[in-house]
Amino acid sequence: MIRNERLTATLDGKFVVFLIGMRINKPLQIHKWLPVAAAMPKMLSELYQHRELGFLHAETWFSRTIIVVQYWRSLEQLLAYATQKNAQHLPAWKAFNQRIGTDGAVGIWHETYGVSPGSYENVYVNMPPFGLGKVGALQTATADRQSAADRLVKNRPIDGVS
C-alpha cells in the first residue's frame, strides 16, 4: 500500500546492509546463469523462515545485473549464515565454483556495510514500506526530521550510547 506522506525509518542499534548480486555476462549461456539466479530465492526463503539467524529483510531488482539488498541484525550473524554447513548458501557457493568458477559466463559480487546509529538516514515519499522502512520504525519526516542533516542528527545515540 502506497503511503502518501513523507516518511523516514530508524532501526535501534547497529545493523548490517549486505548487497549481493550477479551479472549475466553471457546471456545465451542460460545453463550457466539460470542455476545461479535460482539459488538466491532458496536462500531468501530459508532466511525468512529462520529469522533467528539475524536476517531482517531483503529487496531485489532484476536486470542483466541482479541486486539483492539485505538487512541483517549483525555482521556475526551474516558470517555465521555464510558458513553454516546445513544452510542453502554453502552448496550454492560450491556449485558456482564447480560449474562456473572464473569462466566469465556469470559474475557474482557482494558488499557488506556495518551501520551505526547516526551514520545513516533515509526518506520515503509516496512509497509503500520499502527497504529499511520494512524492518525499522517509520515516522513522519517533518519538523526535526525534515532534512537529511536533521535525520542524521536525530539518529545519533545520546551521550555516545548506542
PyMOL commands that set and color helices and strands:
alter all, ss='L'
color gray80, all
select helices_A, chain A and resi 30-49+51-53+75-83+89-99+132-135+143-145+148-154+158-160
alter helices_A, ss='H'
color red, helices_A
select strands_A, chain A and resi 3-10+15-24+55-61+65-72+106-115+124-127+137-140
alter strands_A, ss='S'
color yellow, strands_A
deselect
rebuild
show_as cartoon
